[in-house]
């Protein structure tokens, strides 16, 4: 597995950014919207594997990035 973007600050931290694009940013389940759970598991996997390396990667953080044009997502 390869991350889309990894930003490292030597001796401090690591940020993993995974970019996702779907026709519909959210999935619907019983009229409720939620983030695609597979994306959360993927970013979690990246971060946990990096933390195991130690060093700056020990303080890894993850970010999912969804490009949207018709609404704001927070």
mmCIF file as gemmi writes it, N, C-alpha and C atoms, coordinates in Angstrom:
data_model
loop_
_atom_site.group_PDB
_atom_site.id
_atom_site.type_symbol
_atom_site.label_atom_id
_atom_site.label_alt_id
_atom_site.label_comp_id
_atom_site.label_asym_id
_atom_site.label_entity_id
_atom_site.label_seq_id
_atom_site.pdbx_PDB_ins_code
_atom_site.Cartn_x
_atom_site.Cartn_y
_atom_site.Cartn_z
_atom_site.occupancy
_atom_site.B_iso_or_equiv
_atom_site.pdbx_formal_charge
_atom_site.auth_seq_id
_atom_site.auth_asym_id
_atom_site.pdbx_PDB_model_num
ATOM 1 N N . UNK Axp A 1 ? 0.84 -1.181 0 1 0 ? 1 A 1
ATOM 2 C CA . UNK Axp A 1 ? 0 0 0 1 0 ? 1 A 1
ATOM 3 C C . UNK Axp A 1 ? 0.884 1.242 0 1 0 ? 1 A 1
ATOM 4 N N . UNK Axp A 2 ? 0.504 2.202 -0.79 1 0 ? 2 A 1
ATOM 5 C CA . UNK Axp A 2 ? 1.25 3.455 -0.89 1 0 ? 2 A 1
ATOM 6 C C . UNK Axp A 2 ? 0.332 4.617 -0.54 1 0 ? 2 A 1
ATOM 7 N N . UNK Axp A 3 ? 0.837 5.522 0.26 1 0 ? 3 A 1
ATOM 8 C CA . UNK Axp A 3 ? 0.062 6.715 0.597 1 0 ? 3 A 1
ATOM 9 C C . UNK Axp A 3 ? 0.058 7.669 -0.594 1 0 ? 3 A 1
ATOM 10 N N . UNK Axp A 4 ? -0.93 8.537 -0.662 1 0 ? 4 A 1
ATOM 11 C CA . UNK Axp A 4 ? -0.955 9.55 -1.718 1 0 ? 4 A 1
ATOM 12 C C . UNK Axp A 4 ? 0.079 10.629 -1.425 1 0 ? 4 A 1
ATOM 13 N N . UNK Axp A 5 ? 0.067 11.133 -0.186 1 0 ? 5 A 1
ATOM 14 C CA . UNK Axp A 5 ? 1.01 12.172 0.228 1 0 ? 5 A 1
ATOM 15 C C . UNK Axp A 5 ? 1.459 11.877 1.65 1 0 ? 5 A 1
ATOM 16 N N . UNK Axp A 6 ? 2.763 11.959 1.903 1 0 ? 6 A 1
ATOM 17 C CA . UNK Axp A 6 ? 3.298 11.823 3.252 1 0 ? 6 A 1
ATOM 18 C C . UNK Axp A 6 ? 4.199 13.018 3.507 1 0 ? 6 A 1
ATOM 19 N N . UNK Axp A 7 ? 3.903 13.76 4.579 1 0 ? 7 A 1
ATOM 20 C CA . UNK Axp A 7 ? 4.691 14.934 4.942 1 0 ? 7 A 1
ATOM 21 C C . UNK Axp A 7 ? 5.391 14.612 6.26 1 0 ? 7 A 1
ATOM 22 N N . UNK Axp A 8 ? 6.722 14.71 6.239 1 0 ? 8 A 1
ATOM 23 C CA . UNK Axp A 8 ? 7.489 14.424 7.455 1 0 ? 8 A 1
ATOM 24 C C . UNK Axp A 8 ? 8.227 15.687 7.918 1 0 ? 8 A 1
ATOM 25 N N . UNK Axp A 9 ? 8.141 15.952 9.202 1 0 ? 9 A 1
ATOM 26 C CA . UNK Axp A 9 ? 8.939 16.996 9.834 1 0 ? 9 A 1
ATOM 27 C C . UNK Axp A 9 ? 9.973 16.244 10.646 1 0 ? 9 A 1
ATOM 28 N N . UNK Axp A 10 ? 11.225 16.221 10.187 1 0 ? 10 A 1
ATOM 29 C CA . UNK Axp A 10 ? 12.259 15.419 10.848 1 0 ? 10 A 1
ATOM 30 C C . UNK Axp A 10 ? 12.311 15.647 12.363 1 0 ? 10 A 1
ATOM 31 N N . UNK Axp A 11 ? 12.269 14.55 13.08 1 0 ? 11 A 1
ATOM 32 C CA . UNK Axp A 11 ? 12.351 14.595 14.529 1 0 ? 11 A 1
ATOM 33 C C . UNK Axp A 11 ? 11.074 15.016 15.228 1 0 ? 11 A 1
ATOM 34 N N . UNK Axp A 12 ? 10 15.283 14.469 1 0 ? 12 A 1
ATOM 35 C CA . UNK Axp A 12 ? 8.772 15.764 15.106 1 0 ? 12 A 1
ATOM 36 C C . UNK Axp A 12 ? 7.569 14.884 14.807 1 0 ? 12 A 1
ATOM 37 N N . UNK Axp A 13 ? 7.112 14.873 13.557 1 0 ? 13 A 1
ATOM 38 C CA . UNK Axp A 13 ? 5.883 14.142 13.265 1 0 ? 13 A 1
ATOM 39 C C . UNK Axp A 13 ? 5.771 13.799 11.784 1 0 ? 13 A 1
ATOM 40 N N . UNK Axp A 14 ? 4.755 13.015 11.483 1 0 ? 14 A 1
ATOM 41 C CA . UNK Axp A 14 ? 4.453 12.598 10.12 1 0 ? 14 A 1
ATOM 42 C C . UNK Axp A 14 ? 2.958 12.761 9.887 1 0 ? 14 A 1
ATOM 43 N N . UNK Axp A 15 ? 2.591 13.3 8.721 1 0 ? 15 A 1
ATOM 44 C CA . UNK Axp A 15 ? 1.196 13.45 8.338 1 0 ? 15 A 1
ATOM 45 C C . UNK Axp A 15 ? 0.973 12.667 7.048 1 0 ? 15 A 1
ATOM 46 N N . UNK Axp A 16 ? 0.019 11.752 7.085 1 0 ? 16 A 1
ATOM 47 C CA . UNK Axp A 16 ? -0.353 10.969 5.911 1 0 ? 16 A 1
ATOM 48 C C . UNK Axp A 16 ? -1.657 11.536 5.369 1 0 ? 16 A 1
ATOM 49 N N . UNK Axp A 17 ? -1.65 11.917 4.09 1 0 ? 17 A 1
ATOM 50 C CA . UNK Axp A 17 ? -2.855 12.447 3.45 1 0 ? 17 A 1
ATOM 51 C C . UNK Axp A 17 ? -3.271 11.474 2.371 1 0 ? 17 A 1
ATOM 52 N N . UNK Axp A 18 ? -4.503 11.016 2.45 1 0 ? 18 A 1
ATOM 53 C CA . UNK Axp A 18 ? -5.042 10.103 1.45 1 0 ? 18 A 1
ATOM 54 C C . UNK Axp A 18 ? -6.196 10.811 0.751 1 0 ? 18 A 1
ATOM 55 N N . UNK Axp A 19 ? -6.096 10.931 -0.561 1 0 ? 19 A 1
ATOM 56 C CA . UNK Axp A 19 ? -7.081 11.661 -1.342 1 0 ? 19 A 1
ATOM 57 C C . UNK Axp A 19 ? -8.085 10.681 -1.932 1 0 ? 19 A 1
ATOM 58 N N . UNK Axp A 20 ? -9.359 10.959 -1.714 1 0 ? 20 A 1
ATOM 59 C CA . UNK Axp A 20 ? -10.434 10.101 -2.209 1 0 ? 20 A 1
ATOM 60 C C . UNK Axp A 20 ? -11.342 10.907 -3.114 1 0 ? 20 A 1
ATOM 61 N N . UNK Axp A 21 ? -11.854 10.287 -4.144 1 0 ? 21 A 1
ATOM 62 C CA . UNK Axp A 21 ? -12.817 10.967 -4.999 1 0 ? 21 A 1
ATOM 63 C C . UNK Axp A 21 ? -13.921 10 -5.372 1 0 ? 21 A 1
ATOM 64 N N . UNK Axp A 22 ? -15.12 10.4 -5.098 1 0 ? 22 A 1
ATOM 65 C CA . UNK Axp A 22 ? -16.315 9.627 -5.434 1 0 ? 22 A 1
ATOM 66 C C . UNK Axp A 22 ? -17.324 10.579 -6.046 1 0 ? 22 A 1
ATOM 67 N N . UNK Axp A 23 ? -18.2 10.056 -6.859 1 0 ? 23 A 1
ATOM 68 C CA . UNK Axp A 23 ? -19.281 10.876 -7.388 1 0 ? 23 A 1
ATOM 69 C C . UNK Axp A 23 ? -20.078 11.452 -6.228 1 0 ? 23 A 1
ATOM 70 N N . UNK Axp A 24 ? -20.332 10.635 -5.221 1 0 ? 24 A 1
ATOM 71 C CA . UNK Axp A 24 ? -21.004 11.062 -3.989 1 0 ? 24 A 1
ATOM 72 C C . UNK Axp A 24 ? -19.998 10.939 -2.858 1 0 ? 24 A 1
ATOM 73 N N . UNK Axp A 25 ? -19.673 12.051 -2.238 1 0 ? 25 A 1
ATOM 74 C CA . UNK Axp A 25 ? -18.673 12.062 -1.172 1 0 ? 25 A 1
ATOM 75 C C . UNK Axp A 25 ? -19.042 11.112 -0.039 1 0 ? 25 A 1
ATOM 76 N N . UNK Axp A 26 ? -20.337 11.067 0.303 1 0 ? 26 A 1
ATOM 77 C CA . UNK Axp A 26 ? -20.787 10.213 1.405 1 0 ? 26 A 1
ATOM 78 C C . UNK Axp A 26 ? -21.55 9.013 0.877 1 0 ? 26 A 1
ATOM 79 N N . UNK Axp A 27 ? -21.594 7.978 1.688 1 0 ? 27 A 1
ATOM 80 C CA . UNK Axp A 27 ? -22.463 6.845 1.39 1 0 ? 27 A 1
ATOM 81 C C . UNK Axp A 27 ? -23.75 7.04 2.187 1 0 ? 27 A 1
ATOM 82 N N . UNK Axp A 28 ? -24.835 6.502 1.698 1 0 ? 28 A 1
ATOM 83 C CA . UNK Axp A 28 ? -26.114 6.627 2.407 1 0 ? 28 A 1
ATOM 84 C C . UNK Axp A 28 ? -26.537 5.262 2.922 1 0 ? 28 A 1
ATOM 85 N N . UNK Axp A 29 ? -27.043 5.271 4.145 1 0 ? 29 A 1
ATOM 86 C CA . UNK Axp A 29 ? -27.552 4.059 4.765 1 0 ? 29 A 1
ATOM 87 C C . UNK Axp A 29 ? -28.762 4.468 5.587 1 0 ? 29 A 1
ATOM 88 N N . UNK Axp A 30 ? -29.943 4.016 5.19 1 0 ? 30 A 1
ATOM 89 C CA . UNK Axp A 30 ? -31.189 4.412 5.855 1 0 ? 30 A 1
ATOM 90 C C . UNK Axp A 30 ? -31.293 5.929 5.978 1 0 ? 30 A 1
ATOM 91 N N . UNK Axp A 31 ? -31.08 6.626 4.877 1 0 ? 31 A 1
ATOM 92 C CA . UNK Axp A 31 ? -31.178 8.084 4.795 1 0 ? 31 A 1
ATOM 93 C C . UNK Axp A 31 ? -30.182 8.836 5.678 1 0 ? 31 A 1
ATOM 94 N N . UNK Axp A 32 ? -29.16 8.159 6.14 1 0 ? 32 A 1
ATOM 95 C CA . UNK Axp A 32 ? -28.097 8.807 6.909 1 0 ? 32 A 1
ATOM 96 C C . UNK Axp A 32 ? -26.827 8.802 6.09 1 0 ? 32 A 1
ATOM 97 N N . UNK Axp A 33 ? -26.126 9.914 6.055 1 0 ? 33 A 1
ATOM 98 C CA . UNK Axp A 33 ? -24.879 9.993 5.318 1 0 ? 33 A 1
ATOM 99 C C . UNK Axp A 33 ? -23.698 9.72 6.228 1 0 ? 33 A 1
ATOM 100 N N . UNK Axp A 34 ? -22.701 9.034 5.691 1 0 ? 34 A 1
ATOM 101 C CA . UNK Axp A 34 ? -21.477 8.784 6.443 1 0 ? 34 A 1
ATOM 102 C C . UNK Axp A 34 ? -20.313 8.636 5.467 1 0 ? 34 A 1
ATOM 103 N N . UNK Axp A 35 ? -19.117 8.78 6.006 1 0 ? 35 A 1
ATOM 104 C CA . UNK Axp A 35 ? -17.906 8.591 5.214 1 0 ? 35 A 1
ATOM 105 C C . UNK Axp A 35 ? -17.783 7.104 4.887 1 0 ? 35 A 1
ATOM 106 N N . UNK Axp A 36 ? -17.227 6.804 3.741 1 0 ? 36 A 1
ATOM 107 C CA . UNK Axp A 36 ? -17.01 5.403 3.358 1 0 ? 36 A 1
ATOM 108 C C . UNK Axp A 36 ? -16.083 4.751 4.393 1 0 ? 36 A 1
ATOM 109 N N . UNK Axp A 37 ? -16.559 3.749 5.084 1 0 ? 37 A 1
ATOM 110 C CA . UNK Axp A 37 ? -15.797 3.145 6.182 1 0 ? 37 A 1
ATOM 111 C C . UNK Axp A 37 ? -14.471 2.55 5.719 1 0 ? 37 A 1
ATOM 112 N N . UNK Axp A 38 ? -14.414 2.052 4.502 1 0 ? 38 A 1
ATOM 113 C CA . UNK Axp A 38 ? -13.159 1.502 3.983 1 0 ? 38 A 1
ATOM 114 C C . UNK Axp A 38 ? -12.05 2.537 3.95 1 0 ? 38 A 1
ATOM 115 N N . UNK Axp A 39 ? -12.415 3.8 3.716 1 0 ? 39 A 1
ATOM 116 C CA . UNK Axp A 39 ? -11.42 4.87 3.701 1 0 ? 39 A 1
ATOM 117 C C . UNK Axp A 39 ? -10.846 5.1 5.092 1 0 ? 39 A 1
ATOM 118 N N . UNK Axp A 40 ? -11.702 5.036 6.104 1 0 ? 40 A 1
ATOM 119 C CA . UNK Axp A 40 ? -11.231 5.194 7.482 1 0 ? 40 A 1
ATOM 120 C C . UNK Axp A 40 ? -10.292 4.062 7.867 1 0 ? 40 A 1
ATOM 121 N N . UNK Axp A 41 ? -10.633 2.838 7.497 1 0 ? 41 A 1
ATOM 122 C CA . UNK Axp A 41 ? -9.774 1.699 7.797 1 0 ? 41 A 1
ATOM 123 C C . UNK Axp A 41 ? -8.432 1.826 7.08 1 0 ? 41 A 1
ATOM 124 N N . UNK Axp A 42 ? -8.444 2.335 5.859 1 0 ? 42 A 1
ATOM 125 C CA . UNK Axp A 42 ? -7.207 2.484 5.093 1 0 ? 42 A 1
ATOM 126 C C . UNK Axp A 42 ? -6.273 3.505 5.734 1 0 ? 42 A 1
ATOM 127 N N . UNK Axp A 43 ? -6.786 4.674 6.092 1 0 ? 43 A 1
ATOM 128 C CA . UNK Axp A 43 ? -5.933 5.697 6.699 1 0 ? 43 A 1
ATOM 129 C C . UNK Axp A 43 ? -5.453 5.242 8.073 1 0 ? 43 A 1
ATOM 130 N N . UNK Axp A 44 ? -6.306 4.539 8.8 1 0 ? 44 A 1
ATOM 131 C CA . UNK Axp A 44 ? -5.92 3.983 10.105 1 0 ? 44 A 1
ATOM 132 C C . UNK Axp A 44 ? -4.766 3 9.934 1 0 ? 44 A 1
ATOM 133 N N . UNK Axp A 45 ? -4.856 2.164 8.917 1 0 ? 45 A 1
ATOM 134 C CA . UNK Axp A 45 ? -3.805 1.183 8.642 1 0 ? 45 A 1
ATOM 135 C C . UNK Axp A 45 ? -2.479 1.871 8.313 1 0 ? 45 A 1
ATOM 136 N N . UNK Axp A 46 ? -2.528 2.906 7.481 1 0 ? 46 A 1
ATOM 137 C CA . UNK Axp A 46 ? -1.312 3.656 7.159 1 0 ? 46 A 1
ATOM 138 C C . UNK Axp A 46 ? -0.663 4.208 8.415 1 0 ? 46 A 1
ATOM 139 N N . UNK Axp A 47 ? -1.461 4.875 9.244 1 0 ? 47 A 1
ATOM 140 C CA . UNK Axp A 47 ? -0.938 5.535 10.439 1 0 ? 47 A 1
ATOM 141 C C . UNK Axp A 47 ? -0.362 4.513 11.419 1 0 ? 47 A 1
ATOM 142 N N . UNK Axp A 48 ? -1.082 3.442 11.67 1 0 ? 48 A 1
ATOM 143 C CA . UNK Axp A 48 ? -0.604 2.441 12.631 1 0 ? 48 A 1
ATOM 144 C C . UNK Axp A 48 ? 0.676 1.76 12.156 1 0 ? 48 A 1
ATOM 145 N N . UNK Axp A 49 ? 0.783 1.493 10.855 1 0 ? 49 A 1
ATOM 146 C CA . UNK Axp A 49 ? 2.007 0.895 10.325 1 0 ? 49 A 1
ATOM 147 C C . UNK Axp A 49 ? 3.185 1.852 10.425 1 0 ? 49 A 1
ATOM 148 N N . UNK Axp A 50 ? 2.949 3.118 10.216 1 0 ? 50 A 1
ATOM 149 C CA . UNK Axp A 50 ? 4.023 4.107 10.335 1 0 ? 50 A 1
ATOM 150 C C . UNK Axp A 50 ? 4.465 4.275 11.783 1 0 ? 50 A 1
ATOM 151 N N . UNK Axp A 51 ? 3.5 4.287 12.701 1 0 ? 51 A 1
ATOM 152 C CA . UNK Axp A 51 ? 3.839 4.439 14.119 1 0 ? 51 A 1
ATOM 153 C C . UNK Axp A 51 ? 4.773 3.33 14.586 1 0 ? 51 A 1
ATOM 154 N N . UNK Axp A 52 ? 4.606 2.135 14.033 1 0 ? 52 A 1
ATOM 155 C CA . UNK Axp A 52 ? 5.446 1.004 14.402 1 0 ? 52 A 1
ATOM 156 C C . UNK Axp A 52 ? 6.893 1.17 13.983 1 0 ? 52 A 1
ATOM 157 N N . UNK Axp A 53 ? 7.18 2.061 13.061 1 0 ? 53 A 1
ATOM 158 C CA . UNK Axp A 53 ? 8.551 2.303 12.6 1 0 ? 53 A 1
ATOM 159 C C . UNK Axp A 53 ? 9.366 3.116 13.603 1 0 ? 53 A 1
ATOM 160 N N . UNK Axp A 54 ? 8.672 3.882 14.44 1 0 ? 54 A 1
ATOM 161 C CA . UNK Axp A 54 ? 9.366 4.723 15.415 1 0 ? 54 A 1
ATOM 162 C C . UNK Axp A 54 ? 9.875 6.011 14.791 1 0 ? 54 A 1
ATOM 163 N N . UNK Axp A 55 ? 10.718 6.715 15.496 1 0 ? 55 A 1
ATOM 164 C CA . UNK Axp A 55 ? 11.248 7.983 15.017 1 0 ? 55 A 1
ATOM 165 C C . UNK Axp A 55 ? 10.137 9.006 14.836 1 0 ? 55 A 1
ATOM 166 N N . UNK Axp A 56 ? 10.25 9.824 13.784 1 0 ? 56 A 1
ATOM 167 C CA . UNK Axp A 56 ? 9.216 10.832 13.505 1 0 ? 56 A 1
ATOM 168 C C . UNK Axp A 56 ? 7.88 10.173 13.191 1 0 ? 56 A 1
ATOM 169 N N . UNK Axp A 57 ? 7.92 8.965 12.632 1 0 ? 57 A 1
ATOM 170 C CA . UNK Axp A 57 ? 6.688 8.252 12.291 1 0 ? 57 A 1
ATOM 171 C C . UNK Axp A 57 ? 5.923 7.779 13.521 1 0 ? 57 A 1
ATOM 172 N N . UNK Axp A 58 ? 6.561 7.787 14.678 1 0 ? 58 A 1
ATOM 173 C CA . UNK Axp A 58 ? 5.895 7.361 15.912 1 0 ? 58 A 1
ATOM 174 C C . UNK Axp A 58 ? 4.732 8.294 16.244 1 0 ? 58 A 1
ATOM 175 N N . UNK Axp A 59 ? 4.8 9.533 15.784 1 0 ? 59 A 1
ATOM 176 C CA . UNK Axp A 59 ? 3.737 10.514 16.031 1 0 ? 59 A 1
ATOM 177 C C . UNK Axp A 59 ? 2.927 10.765 14.765 1 0 ? 59 A 1
ATOM 178 N N . UNK Axp A 60 ? 2.65 9.722 14.009 1 0 ? 60 A 1
ATOM 179 C CA . UNK Axp A 60 ? 1.943 9.87 12.74 1 0 ? 60 A 1
ATOM 180 C C . UNK Axp A 60 ? 0.487 10.262 12.947 1 0 ? 60 A 1
ATOM 181 N N . UNK Axp A 61 ? 0.006 11.073 12.014 1 0 ? 61 A 1
ATOM 182 C CA . UNK Axp A 61 ? -1.395 11.476 11.978 1 0 ? 61 A 1
ATOM 183 C C . UNK Axp A 61 ? -1.907 11.255 10.568 1 0 ? 61 A 1
ATOM 184 N N . UNK Axp A 62 ? -3.225 11.102 10.428 1 0 ? 62 A 1
ATOM 185 C CA . UNK Axp A 62 ? -3.801 10.86 9.122 1 0 ? 62 A 1
ATOM 186 C C . UNK Axp A 62 ? -4.878 11.865 8.776 1 0 ? 62 A 1
ATOM 187 N N . UNK Axp A 63 ? -5.02 12.121 7.467 1 0 ? 63 A 1
ATOM 188 C CA . UNK Axp A 63 ? -6.042 13.038 6.98 1 0 ? 63 A 1
ATOM 189 C C . UNK Axp A 63 ? -6.638 12.463 5.701 1 0 ? 63 A 1
ATOM 190 N N . UNK Axp A 64 ? -7.963 12.414 5.653 1 0 ? 64 A 1
ATOM 191 C CA . UNK Axp A 64 ? -8.656 12.055 4.414 1 0 ? 64 A 1
ATOM 192 C C . UNK Axp A 64 ? -9.042 13.343 3.723 1 0 ? 64 A 1
ATOM 193 N N . UNK Axp A 65 ? -8.78 13.414 2.432 1 0 ? 65 A 1
ATOM 194 C CA . UNK Axp A 65 ? -9.085 14.611 1.66 1 0 ? 65 A 1
ATOM 195 C C . UNK Axp A 65 ? -10.062 14.244 0.561 1 0 ? 65 A 1
ATOM 196 N N . UNK Axp A 66 ? -11.246 14.877 0.613 1 0 ? 66 A 1
ATOM 197 C CA . UNK Axp A 66 ? -12.294 14.652 -0.38 1 0 ? 66 A 1
ATOM 198 C C . UNK Axp A 66 ? -12.518 15.942 -1.155 1 0 ? 66 A 1
ATOM 199 N N . UNK Axp A 67 ? -12.249 15.977 -2.452 1 0 ? 67 A 1
ATOM 200 C CA . UNK Axp A 67 ? -12.571 17.18 -3.211 1 0 ? 67 A 1
ATOM 201 C C . UNK Axp A 67 ? -14.08 17.263 -3.441 1 0 ? 67 A 1
ATOM 202 N N . UNK Axp A 68 ? -14.671 18.394 -3.13 1 0 ? 68 A 1
ATOM 203 C CA . UNK Axp A 68 ? -16.101 18.595 -3.366 1 0 ? 68 A 1
ATOM 204 C C . UNK Axp A 68 ? -16.306 19.939 -4.038 1 0 ? 68 A 1
ATOM 205 N N . UNK Axp A 69 ? -17.352 20.036 -4.814 1 0 ? 69 A 1
ATOM 206 C CA . UNK Axp A 69 ? -17.631 21.296 -5.485 1 0 ? 69 A 1
ATOM 207 C C . UNK Axp A 69 ? -19.035 21.814 -5.184 1 0 ? 69 A 1
ATOM 208 N N . UNK Axp A 70 ? -19.887 20.983 -4.644 1 0 ? 70 A 1
ATOM 209 C CA . UNK Axp A 70 ? -21.272 21.411 -4.456 1 0 ? 70 A 1
ATOM 210 C C . UNK Axp A 70 ? -21.665 21.63 -2.998 1 0 ? 70 A 1
ATOM 211 N N . UNK Axp A 71 ? -20.779 21.334 -2.043 1 0 ? 71 A 1
ATOM 212 C CA . UNK Axp A 71 ? -21.113 21.535 -0.635 1 0 ? 71 A 1
ATOM 213 C C . UNK Axp A 71 ? -19.853 21.518 0.206 1 0 ? 71 A 1
ATOM 214 N N . UNK Axp A 72 ? -19.96 22.041 1.419 1 0 ? 72 A 1
ATOM 215 C CA . UNK Axp A 72 ? -18.835 22.071 2.346 1 0 ? 72 A 1
ATOM 216 C C . UNK Axp A 72 ? -18.944 20.882 3.28 1 0 ? 72 A 1
ATOM 217 N N . UNK Axp A 73 ? -17.809 20.219 3.538 1 0 ? 73 A 1
ATOM 218 C CA . UNK Axp A 73 ? -17.77 19.068 4.443 1 0 ? 73 A 1
ATOM 219 C C . UNK Axp A 73 ? -16.804 19.389 5.558 1 0 ? 73 A 1
ATOM 220 N N . UNK Axp A 74 ? -17.223 19.169 6.788 1 0 ? 74 A 1
ATOM 221 C CA . UNK Axp A 74 ? -16.341 19.394 7.927 1 0 ? 74 A 1
ATOM 222 C C . UNK Axp A 74 ? -16.319 18.166 8.773 1 0 ? 74 A 1
